[in-house]
């Protein structure tokens, strides 16, 4: 009987290795990899114990359907500071501003309760950020600049570019889905201070504009 049980118990060692390696590579989504997601639900305690040795912690949001690793916050009690395995990536001011605006839009969308996927056209995103950018008479240049920032946000995993033939509100064009993992990086407390942060952003822009004017 014991031999039969030994033969039929699945090998969780390999599953654990695959899970940790996948998480070290990037975000794990329930929709994209349901098999690994199911394994994570079963093995999350072992995953947490394993990655703790590396100075990492697991962010696992089962309701939203994503999981990722991040470095543990440093404490004064630690005698030896561990090197960062998950590198921090500094963001430019326009990218940070756009992320903030998308997070606010996601909060408003969730409050409406109409659907689960927030999809925005490129034109809608341009309008979100337009009032916070320096005035430009060159519309094509403005859109190109915002497109560059959008590409960066897609690369970071906070937006997903959809197929061009997808129709939103009866219009065809370039559309993006706001990934819900953005909520993990821009939390509720940050969002509560959003108006103050926008004022700081505006002051930052005005300062940049003044410097440019004085240089001219």
MARNUNU-434407 format. One line per field, with one value per residue: x, y, z of N, C-alpha, C in turn; residue in one letter. Coordinates in pm, whole numbers, plus 50000, padded with zeros to 5 digits. Example, Ala and Ser with C-alpha at 12.3 -4.5 7.8 and 13.67 -1.06 7.14 Angstrom:
nc1 = [51319; 51285]
nc2 = [49431; 49775]
nc3 = [50780; 50708]
cac1 = [51230; 51367]
cac2 = [49550; 49894]
cac3 = [50780; 50714]
cc1 = [51320; 51290]
cc2 = [49670; 50003]
cc3 = [50780; 50787]
aa = [A; S]
//
This chain:
nc1 = [50083; 50191; 50388; 50233; 50115; 50339; 50414; 50203; 50188; 50229; 50522; 50623; 50851; 50968; 50761; 50773; 51026; 50986; 50786; 50917; 51126; 50976; 50847; 51068; 51136; 50933; 50601; 50334; 50039; 49700; 49522; 49693; 49855; 49712; 49775; 50022; 49932; 49742; 49915; 50062; 49875; 49852; 50112; 50206; 50298; 50536; 50674; 50702; 50868; 51095; 51182; 51234; 51487; 51634; 51593; 51351; 50997; 50666; 50413; 50087; 49790; 49504; 49241; 49255; 49416; 49702; 50056; 50374; 50726; 50904; 51160; 51233; 51152; 51417; 51551; 51654; 51761; 51900; 52213; 52373; 52343; 52150; 52228; 52028; 51807; 51591; 51582; 51549; 51370; 51419; 51179; 51081; 50961; 50723; 50631; 50577; 50373; 50177; 50124; 50011; 49776; 49647; 49608; 49427; 49215; 49153; 49063; 48828; 48689; 48656; 48490; 48257; 48162; 48078; 48212; 48493; 48730; 48938; 48955; 49119; 49136; 49407; 49369; 49203; 49379; 49570; 49419; 49386; 49636; 49709; 49652; 49840; 50082; 50335; 50219; 50165; 50188; 50222; 50059; 50106; 50365; 50325; 50159; 50334; 50528; 50378; 50314; 50563; 50599; 50388; 50473; 50682; 50542; 50391; 50602; 50681; 50469; 50225; 50035; 49855; 49886; 49630; 49477; 49467; 49218; 49024; 48721; 48617; 48372; 48254; 48459; 48753; 49096; 49417; 49427; 49437; 49468; 49433; 49638; 49563; 49750; 49867; 49747; 49881; 50119; 50059; 49916; 49620; 49651; 49836; 49680; 49487; 49615; 49624; 49535; 49697; 49942; 49912; 49904; 50166; 50293; 50202; 50323; 50585; 50596; 50539; 50765; 50961; 50883; 50928; 51204; 51281; 51186; 51345; 51594; 51571]
nc2 = [49879; 50126; 50151; 50188; 50437; 50599; 50590; 50721; 50978; 51310; 51469; 51732; 51876; 51945; 52108; 52319; 52425; 52507; 52698; 52896; 52974; 53075; 53292; 53446; 53532; 53704; 53851; 53641; 53537; 53447; 53407; 53371; 53150; 52906; 52653; 52675; 52866; 52729; 52550; 52731; 52819; 52589; 52556; 52788; 52851; 52706; 52826; 53087; 53038; 52944; 53158; 53347; 53309; 53428; 53690; 53786; 53850; 53721; 53857; 53801; 53801; 53660; 53717; 53916; 53789; 53776; 53740; 53813; 53867; 54057; 54262; 54226; 54476; 54668; 54635; 54785; 54602; 54417; 54275; 54231; 54365; 54247; 54194; 54337; 54129; 54159; 54414; 54769; 54990; 55297; 55550; 55774; 56115; 56171; 55905; 55818; 55999; 55924; 55663; 55717; 55849; 55648; 55467; 55607; 55618; 55348; 55304; 55457; 55319; 55067; 55143; 55198; 54949; 54821; 54645; 54415; 54450; 54710; 54895; 55112; 55349; 55468; 55738; 55816; 55787; 55975; 56209; 56197; 56262; 56495; 56758; 56787; 56811; 57013; 57284; 57218; 57285; 57105; 56840; 56580; 56532; 56538; 56313; 56113; 56131; 56052; 55798; 55676; 55674; 55507; 55268; 55206; 55160; 54940; 54761; 54743; 54604; 54704; 54784; 54634; 54585; 54569; 54382; 54551; 54546; 54535; 54656; 54938; 55113; 55155; 55244; 55200; 55123; 55180; 55009; 54963; 54746; 54805; 54669; 54488; 54455; 54693; 54804; 54696; 54831; 55096; 55195; 55211; 55415; 55583; 55659; 55803; 56036; 56154; 56395; 56590; 56502; 56537; 56813; 56863; 56749; 56925; 57162; 57085; 57061; 57327; 57446; 57329; 57436; 57708; 57711; 57634; 57852; 58057; 57978; 58005]
nc3 = [50000; 50082; 49889; 49661; 49714; 49716; 49450; 49324; 49419; 49316; 49179; 49347; 49366; 49117; 49021; 49203; 49142; 48875; 48914; 49075; 48904; 48689; 48813; 48880; 48631; 48562; 48578; 48683; 48540; 48592; 48376; 48157; 48217; 48336; 48444; 48584; 48760; 48914; 49039; 49191; 49377; 49531; 49622; 49739; 50000; 50023; 49815; 49915; 50138; 50009; 49843; 50032; 50131; 49937; 49981; 49890; 49841; 49797; 49603; 49584; 49435; 49438; 49371; 49172; 48993; 48951; 49013; 49157; 49220; 49465; 49612; 49959; 50203; 50341; 50671; 50983; 51152; 51012; 50966; 50745; 50432; 50173; 49827; 49563; 49404; 49237; 49028; 49067; 48857; 48734; 48651; 48393; 48420; 48254; 48209; 48470; 48536; 48350; 48434; 48683; 48607; 48465; 48671; 48831; 48653; 48641; 48901; 48900; 48705; 48827; 49035; 48902; 48832; 48599; 48424; 48390; 48254; 48170; 47891; 47678; 47416; 47208; 47158; 47369; 47584; 47516; 47553; 47828; 47930; 47803; 47910; 48104; 47990; 47831; 47623; 47281; 46941; 46752; 46672; 46579; 46671; 46948; 46983; 46899; 47101; 47327; 47244; 47260; 47538; 47604; 47489; 47660; 47897; 47824; 47794; 48060; 48160; 48246; 48071; 47801; 47465; 47231; 46959; 46644; 46512; 46703; 46833; 47007; 47169; 46921; 46760; 46563; 46606; 46763; 47057; 47415; 47695; 48034; 48267; 48560; 48751; 48798; 49019; 49234; 49240; 49255; 49522; 49743; 49934; 49813; 49599; 49732; 49788; 49547; 49417; 49533; 49442; 49168; 49158; 49229; 49010; 48811; 48894; 48860; 48582; 48508; 48609; 48449; 48204; 48248; 48279; 48025; 47879; 47983; 47901; 47633]
cac1 = [50000; 50279; 50456; 50135; 50100; 50462; 50416; 50097; 50203; 50299; 50650; 50606; 50982; 50981; 50663; 50826; 51135; 50928; 50716; 51011; 51194; 50880; 50826; 51190; 51139; 50835; 50470; 50255; 49897; 49608; 49466; 49794; 49911; 49627; 49838; 50115; 49854; 49687; 50027; 50099; 49775; 49882; 50250; 50250; 50373; 50672; 50737; 50741; 50983; 51210; 51233; 51275; 51632; 51691; 51556; 51235; 50865; 50567; 50288; 49995; 49653; 49425; 49118; 49287; 49476; 49843; 50154; 50510; 50823; 50970; 51257; 51181; 51202; 51531; 51528; 51775; 51814; 51981; 52357; 52430; 52245; 52153; 52217; 51893; 51792; 51494; 51633; 51457; 51383; 51372; 51085; 51082; 50846; 50600; 50582; 50518; 50247; 50080; 50087; 49921; 49647; 49585; 49563; 49305; 49110; 49117; 48982; 48695; 48628; 48614; 48379; 48135; 48117; 48013; 48285; 48616; 48847; 48943; 49019; 49124; 49199; 49522; 49317; 49155; 49496; 49628; 49339; 49411; 49765; 49735; 49647; 49953; 50204; 50352; 50143; 50237; 50106; 50250; 49980; 50172; 50480; 50270; 50113; 50454; 50589; 50295; 50329; 50689; 50574; 50300; 50556; 50756; 50447; 50364; 50721; 50679; 50363; 50107; 49939; 49866; 49838; 49533; 49479; 49413; 49082; 48930; 48635; 48580; 48277; 48225; 48573; 48865; 49225; 49508; 49364; 49519; 49402; 49507; 49658; 49521; 49868; 49899; 49695; 49980; 50230; 50003; 49819; 49506; 49698; 49895; 49571; 49416; 49692; 49643; 49518; 49818; 50051; 49891; 49946; 50312; 50328; 50178; 50428; 50706; 50586; 50553; 50906; 51034; 50849; 50995; 51346; 51298; 51166; 51458; 51708; 51551]
cac2 = [50000; 50242; 50164; 50244; 50581; 50666; 50599; 50805; 51116; 51389; 51528; 51876; 51942; 52006; 52216; 52431; 52485; 52575; 52816; 52999; 53024; 53157; 53416; 53526; 53589; 53811; 53837; 53523; 53571; 53333; 53386; 53329; 53020; 52849; 52537; 52726; 52938; 52628; 52500; 52835; 52815; 52475; 52557; 52924; 52854; 52659; 52930; 53197; 52993; 52929; 53287; 53429; 53294; 53519; 53828; 53823; 53815; 53694; 53933; 53705; 53849; 53555; 53775; 53989; 53696; 53797; 53717; 53851; 53875; 54185; 54258; 54260; 54605; 54655; 54673; 54825; 54488; 54331; 54303; 54228; 54404; 54158; 54260; 54329; 54034; 54224; 54549; 54881; 55057; 55436; 55588; 55915; 56189; 56147; 55769; 55817; 56072; 55843; 55551; 55772; 55877; 55519; 55408; 55679; 55573; 55212; 55315; 55505; 55210; 54966; 55199; 55191; 54811; 54779; 54537; 54377; 54487; 54850; 54908; 55251; 55374; 55559; 55875; 55840; 55803; 56105; 56313; 56191; 56321; 56617; 56882; 56793; 56826; 57147; 57310; 57190; 57306; 56992; 56728; 56454; 56516; 56506; 56173; 56030; 56129; 55970; 55659; 55628; 55645; 55390; 55151; 55176; 55104; 54805; 54683; 54721; 54510; 54769; 54794; 54531; 54633; 54477; 54374; 54674; 54535; 54534; 54774; 54993; 55224; 55175; 55301; 55109; 55189; 55119; 55003; 54906; 54701; 54839; 54548; 54513; 54453; 54832; 54831; 54653; 54925; 55225; 55146; 55296; 55534; 55668; 55714; 55901; 56162; 56175; 56536; 56660; 56462; 56602; 56952; 56861; 56725; 57047; 57255; 57036; 57098; 57472; 57476; 57292; 57531; 57835; 57694; 57634; 57986; 58141; 57938; 58061]
cac3 = [50000; 50089; 49761; 49568; 49744; 49675; 49304; 49271; 49467; 49214; 49217; 49365; 49360; 48986; 49013; 49280; 49065; 48759; 48965; 49118; 48785; 48614; 48887; 48869; 48497; 48546; 48640; 48648; 48529; 48593; 48243; 48060; 48250; 48441; 48506; 48685; 48860; 49004; 49119; 49287; 49485; 49616; 49674; 49770; 50126; 49992; 49732; 50005; 50217; 49920; 49795; 50146; 50140; 49837; 50014; 49810; 49893; 49693; 49598; 49522; 49441; 49374; 49317; 49049; 48899; 48919; 49118; 49117; 49328; 49488; 49721; 50091; 50252; 50431; 50810; 51054; 51227; 50926; 50975; 50611; 50331; 50058; 49696; 49508; 49294; 49149; 49016; 49054; 48727; 48744; 48546; 48357; 48470; 48176; 48231; 48604; 48528; 48276; 48522; 48784; 48544; 48435; 48799; 48870; 48561; 48682; 49023; 48858; 48631; 48924; 49113; 48820; 48839; 48474; 48359; 48459; 48175; 48128; 47760; 47635; 47287; 47218; 47162; 47506; 47671; 47481; 47617; 47972; 47968; 47726; 47988; 48195; 47912; 47775; 47501; 47157; 46823; 46664; 46724; 46545; 46760; 47079; 46982; 46891; 47234; 47415; 47197; 47317; 47679; 47608; 47461; 47784; 47995; 47775; 47827; 48205; 48190; 48303; 47960; 47698; 47335; 47172; 46813; 46584; 46463; 46814; 46832; 47137; 47152; 46780; 46689; 46543; 46618; 46858; 47189; 47520; 47817; 48156; 48345; 48697; 48838; 48829; 49153; 49332; 49240; 49295; 49619; 49777; 50005; 49710; 49521; 49816; 49780; 49404; 49379; 49573; 49353; 49040; 49174; 49225; 48870; 48736; 48933; 48795; 48441; 48497; 48633; 48327; 48098; 48279; 48250; 47880; 47832; 48020; 47818; 47499]
cc1 = [50086; 50352; 50362; 50119; 50222; 50464; 50314; 50105; 50280; 50427; 50636; 50738; 51002; 50884; 50713; 50936; 51081; 50858; 50812; 51084; 51102; 50858; 50950; 51200; 51040; 50703; 50401; 50108; 49812; 49558; 49568; 49847; 49832; 49690; 49935; 50040; 49795; 49796; 50067; 50002; 49808; 50017; 50297; 50330; 50517; 50746; 50785; 50864; 51110; 51269; 51278; 51426; 51702; 51658; 51438; 51107; 50769; 50447; 50190; 49852; 49565; 49299; 49144; 49359; 49619; 49930; 50291; 50597; 50876; 51065; 51191; 51233; 51315; 51494; 51661; 51840; 51906; 52128; 52423; 52320; 52259; 52152; 52077; 51890; 51694; 51531; 51521; 51481; 51330; 51284; 51098; 50957; 50720; 50543; 50516; 50382; 50140; 50033; 49988; 49782; 49573; 49533; 49434; 49188; 49062; 49032; 48840; 48618; 48575; 48493; 48248; 48076; 48053; 48080; 48413; 48741; 48837; 49023; 49007; 49188; 49320; 49475; 49267; 49272; 49564; 49553; 49360; 49533; 49789; 49745; 49766; 50087; 50214; 50274; 50229; 50142; 50122; 50181; 50049; 50290; 50434; 50229; 50232; 50522; 50511; 50304; 50457; 50671; 50485; 50379; 50634; 50664; 50405; 50479; 50725; 50567; 50237; 49998; 49962; 49806; 49748; 49542; 49412; 49268; 48978; 48851; 48597; 48492; 48253; 48340; 48684; 48996; 49314; 49447; 49454; 49430; 49490; 49516; 49634; 49636; 49912; 49854; 49796; 50095; 50185; 49888; 49714; 49551; 49760; 49784; 49494; 49485; 49707; 49635; 49642; 49935; 50037; 49931; 50098; 50361; 50314; 50285; 50561; 50708; 50604; 50697; 50990; 51010; 50921; 51143; 51372; 51283; 51287; 51580; 51696; 51582]
cc2 = [50126; 50264; 50228; 50394; 50658; 50686; 50699; 50949; 51196; 51450; 51679; 51951; 52014; 52123; 52340; 52502; 52565; 52704; 52929; 53059; 53116; 53291; 53506; 53592; 53704; 53777; 53709; 53562; 53444; 53303; 53326; 53189; 52957; 52729; 52579; 52798; 52841; 52571; 52601; 52838; 52703; 52488; 52693; 52932; 52811; 52761; 53044; 53160; 52988; 53065; 53377; 53424; 53391; 53665; 53878; 53787; 53802; 53787; 53849; 53754; 53751; 53612; 53844; 53901; 53725; 53769; 53759; 53857; 54017; 54171; 54294; 54397; 54584; 54702; 54707; 54709; 54400; 54373; 54312; 54262; 54312; 54239; 54239; 54233; 54087; 54371; 54652; 54949; 55198; 55472; 55738; 55982; 56164; 56007; 55758; 55886; 55987; 55724; 55598; 55796; 55747; 55452; 55476; 55634; 55433; 55214; 55361; 55395; 55102; 55014; 55191; 55051; 54757; 54657; 54510; 54420; 54633; 54859; 55052; 55260; 55466; 55703; 55910; 55863; 55937; 56218; 56314; 56274; 56458; 56742; 56896; 56809; 56967; 57163; 57284; 57208; 57190; 56867; 56594; 56426; 56476; 56359; 56078; 56019; 56039; 55823; 55597; 55589; 55521; 55261; 55108; 55110; 54964; 54712; 54649; 54626; 54570; 54794; 54676; 54585; 54528; 54479; 54498; 54665; 54528; 54664; 54813; 55115; 55257; 55231; 55196; 55189; 55112; 55125; 54930; 54859; 54737; 54713; 54577; 54505; 54594; 54869; 54794; 54752; 55066; 55193; 55250; 55425; 55633; 55736; 55820; 56036; 56209; 56322; 56618; 56628; 56526; 56748; 56962; 56838; 56854; 57151; 57216; 57077; 57247; 57515; 57445; 57393; 57664; 57828; 57697; 57774; 58073; 58107; 57997; 58209]
cc3 = [50000; 49958; 49657; 49588; 49697; 49524; 49250; 49320; 49363; 49267; 49225; 49360; 49228; 48970; 49086; 49203; 48947; 48803; 48998; 48998; 48704; 48681; 48882; 48732; 48480; 48615; 48591; 48651; 48523; 48453; 48146; 48088; 48364; 48512; 48616; 48797; 48963; 49095; 49226; 49404; 49584; 49687; 49722; 49899; 50102; 49906; 49821; 50087; 50133; 49884; 49909; 50165; 50046; 49866; 49935; 49883; 49776; 49710; 49518; 49543; 49364; 49310; 49183; 48947; 48859; 49040; 49067; 49242; 49342; 49606; 49853; 50132; 50351; 50572; 50876; 51128; 51144; 50932; 50838; 50511; 50210; 49928; 49640; 49390; 49190; 49141; 49010; 48921; 48739; 48625; 48518; 48412; 48388; 48197; 48368; 48604; 48459; 48359; 48629; 48727; 48509; 48561; 48846; 48782; 48599; 48808; 48991; 48787; 48727; 49004; 49035; 48819; 48713; 48410; 48437; 48385; 48131; 47999; 47714; 47497; 47307; 47229; 47303; 47602; 47643; 47551; 47768; 48011; 47904; 47815; 48082; 48123; 47856; 47645; 47378; 47040; 46724; 46720; 46697; 46638; 46900; 47087; 46976; 47028; 47329; 47374; 47251; 47463; 47693; 47581; 47585; 47886; 47954; 47812; 47976; 48247; 48248; 48197; 47867; 47569; 47272; 47020; 46753; 46542; 46576; 46815; 46973; 47115; 47004; 46700; 46679; 46553; 46713; 46997; 47288; 47635; 47936; 48241; 48494; 48797; 48875; 48971; 49261; 49345; 49279; 49391; 49654; 49847; 49907; 49631; 49599; 49811; 49635; 49365; 49415; 49483; 49215; 49045; 49168; 49082; 48789; 48766; 48867; 48648; 48421; 48518; 48512; 48216; 48120; 48246; 48101; 47824; 47861; 47937; 47678; 47500]
aa = [X; X; X; X; X; X; X; X; X; X; X; X; X; X; X; X; X; X; X; X; X; X; X; X; X; X; X; X; X; X; X; X; X; X; X; X; X; X; X; X; X; X; X; X; X; X; X; X; X; X; X; X; X; X; X; X; X; X; X; X; X; X; X; X; X; X; X; X; X; X; X; X; X; X; X; X; X; X; X; X; X; X; X; X; X; X; X; X; X; X; X; X; X; X; X; X; X; X; X; X; X; X; X; X; X; X; X; X; X; X; X; X; X; X; X; X; X; X; X; X; X; X; X; X; X; X; X; X; X; X; X; X; X; X; X; X; X; X; X; X; X; X; X; X; X; X; X; X; X; X; X; X; X; X; X; X; X; X; X; X; X; X; X; X; X; X; X; X; X; X; X; X; X; X; X; X; X; X; X; X; X; X; X; X; X; X; X; X; X; X; X; X; X; X; X; X; X; X; X; X; X; X; X; X; X; X; X; X; X; X; X; X; X; X; X; X]
//
